[in-house]
């Protein structure tokens, strides 16, 4: 399904951290990565975090979400997005998504806004950015804040602007299946320096990171005046991420090439719907997700693909049907995508022969009699 692209450069970076003696969180490597990543995504500042979920939680805390508030959330997403709203004490209100690119539908957002709404969380589905011009207009009209869940979107653009610069705050993931990765990790970014500073405080239990006191001539003792968390990225991860950031243009090019080749090889299969990349945004292809015709039994398709050595999985979740969130109004587009989507291998290490084998196997399997739904 996915595979990181790492090598001697990452090993050398980790060795340098070992030799420095500073392996823990929020150290020199984290500081360097934060500056480099902020510059890459067009933000004023960045806070390196333990994962994307923690970055989303911090984003809502510094924007002021809390008990009694509602946050409009894109429904078709890994439930960490909805979870993060609950961690902040607010209530997630799920909005349906576009049927073509699977990002939050601005019209559905409008329908979900009540007097309790304080913000919107858009999700860049599998990396492709949502409709931020429309979402910003809605947010401004209703005096709401806007968060970009850019978990899959490192390297993406929207109208020429990089993912990470499209909302009040953005959150990224560096999980092992993401376009750039340290195995785990995340980042919060914003153009608002005060929000970044507040998030940095909260990600270290509510005090300044230890490195800020390292060169003090006296013995400063921090004072805890706000509840914080241990959401720090380690310097080992940050060192890896600095090298991954250098690799990003080549990794994006390789994924785009793989996506183009899949489209060539699978475009005439009538029982499949292929993903699209809109011309006004850059798709980083974190995943390659195909839609199966209702006549196909998705479980049988997945079983046969795996039998032949092709990794696959469902796309992502329709959050509103998850039991944690209780009874929710039906969101038909998201539910249909949840039922019909199948992700096939996508990473920067795919060779032409790999792509052709996957595509040929998919073609064979979807036409097999045993995959026809009853």
DACORVEN-V701278 format. One record per pair of residues at least 24 apart in sequence whose C-alpha atoms are under 7 Angstrom apart, sorted by the first residue. I is the first residue (numbers start at 1). J is the second residue. D is the distance in whole Angstrom. If there is no record, write none. Layout:
# DACORVEN-V701278
{{I;J;D} {I;J;D}}
This chain:
# DACORVEN-V701278
{{1;311;5} {1;312;6} {1;344;6} {1;345;4} {1;346;6} {2;177;5} {2;345;6} {2;346;6} {2;347;5} {3;177;7} {3;347;6} {4;176;6} {4;177;7} {4;181;7} {5;348;7} {5;349;7} {9;243;7} {10;240;5} {10;243;6} {13;239;5} {13;240;6} {14;236;6} {14;239;6} {14;240;7} {17;235;7} {17;236;6} {23;234;6} {23;235;5} {23;236;6} {24;234;5} {24;235;6} {25;232;5} {25;233;5} {25;234;4} {25;235;6} {26;209;6} {26;232;6} {26;233;6} {26;234;7} {26;235;7} {27;211;6} {27;235;6} {29;235;5} {29;238;6} {29;239;6} {30;235;6} {30;238;5} {33;238;6} {33;241;7} {33;242;6} {38;189;7} {41;162;5} {41;163;6} {41;164;5} {41;165;6} {42;162;6} {42;164;7} {42;165;5} {43;164;7} {43;165;6} {43;189;6} {43;190;5} {43;191;5} {44;190;6} {44;191;4} {44;192;7} {44;193;6} {45;189;6} {45;190;6} {45;191;7} {45;193;6} {45;196;6} {46;187;6} {46;188;6} {46;189;4} {46;190;7} {46;196;7} {47;187;5} {47;188;5} {47;189;6} {47;196;7} {47;200;6} {48;186;6} {48;187;4} {48;188;7} {48;232;7} {48;233;6} {49;185;6} {49;186;5} {49;187;5} {49;231;5} {49;232;5} {49;233;5} {50;185;5} {50;186;6} {50;231;5} {50;232;5} {50;233;5} {51;173;6} {51;184;6} {51;185;4} {51;186;4} {52;151;6} {52;171;6} {52;172;5} {52;173;5} {52;185;7} {52;186;5} {52;187;7} {53;80;6} {53;81;7} {53;84;6} {54;231;6} {55;171;5} {55;186;7} {55;187;6} {55;188;5} {56;84;6} {56;171;6} {57;84;5} {57;85;7} {57;87;7} {57;88;6} {58;199;6} {59;169;6} {60;88;7} {61;88;6} {62;195;6} {62;198;6} {62;199;6} {65;90;6} {65;118;7} {66;90;5} {69;116;5} {69;117;6} {69;118;6} {70;116;5} {70;117;4} {70;118;6} {71;117;6} {71;118;6} {71;119;5} {71;120;6} {72;109;7} {72;112;7} {72;119;6} {72;120;5} {72;121;6} {73;120;6} {73;121;5} {73;122;6} {74;104;5} {74;121;7} {74;122;6} {74;123;6} {75;318;6} {75;319;5} {75;320;6} {75;334;7} {76;316;7} {76;317;6} {76;318;5} {76;319;6} {76;334;5} {77;316;6} {77;317;5} {77;318;7} {77;319;7} {78;316;6} {78;317;6} {79;317;7} {79;319;6} {94;320;6} {96;331;5} {96;333;6} {96;334;6} {97;333;6} {97;334;6} {99;333;6} {101;276;7} {103;130;5} {104;130;7} {106;134;7} {106;135;6} {118;144;5} {118;145;7} {119;144;5} {119;145;5} {119;146;6} {120;145;6} {120;146;5} {120;147;6} {121;146;6} {121;147;5} {121;148;6} {121;149;7} {122;147;6} {122;148;5} {122;149;6} {123;148;6} {123;149;5} {123;150;6} {124;149;6} {124;150;5} {124;152;7} {124;153;6} {126;152;5} {126;285;6} {126;286;5} {126;287;6} {127;152;4} {127;153;4} {127;156;7} {127;283;6} {127;284;6} {127;285;6} {127;286;6} {128;153;7} {128;156;7} {128;282;7} {128;283;5} {128;284;7} {129;158;6} {129;281;7} {132;166;6} {152;178;6} {152;286;6} {153;284;6} {154;179;7} {155;284;6} {156;282;5} {156;283;6} {156;284;5} {157;281;5} {157;282;5} {158;280;6} {158;281;4} {158;282;7} {159;280;5} {159;281;6} {164;189;6} {178;286;6} {179;286;6} {180;244;6} {180;245;7} {180;248;7} {181;241;7} {181;244;7} {182;237;5} {182;240;6} {182;241;6} {185;233;6} {202;228;4} {202;229;6} {203;228;6} {203;229;5} {203;230;6} {203;231;5} {203;232;6} {204;228;6} {204;229;6} {204;230;5} {204;231;7} {204;232;7} {205;229;4} {205;230;6} {251;348;5} {252;284;6} {254;348;5} {255;285;6} {255;346;7} {255;347;6} {255;348;5} {256;284;7} {256;285;7} {258;355;7} {262;355;7} {262;359;7} {265;359;6} {266;359;6} {287;343;7} {287;346;6} {288;343;6} {288;344;6} {288;345;7} {288;346;6} {289;315;6} {289;341;6} {289;342;5} {289;343;4} {289;344;6} {290;341;6} {290;342;5} {290;343;6} {291;340;5} {291;341;5} {291;342;6} {292;340;5} {292;341;6} {295;372;6} {295;373;5} {296;371;5} {296;372;4} {296;373;5} {297;371;5} {297;372;6} {297;373;5} {298;340;7} {300;371;5} {301;365;6} {301;366;7} {301;371;6} {304;365;7} {305;361;7} {305;362;7} {305;365;7} {310;358;6} {311;344;6} {311;345;6} {312;342;7} {312;343;5} {312;344;5} {312;345;7} {313;342;6} {313;343;5} {314;341;6} {314;342;5} {314;343;6} {315;341;5} {315;342;5} {315;343;5}}
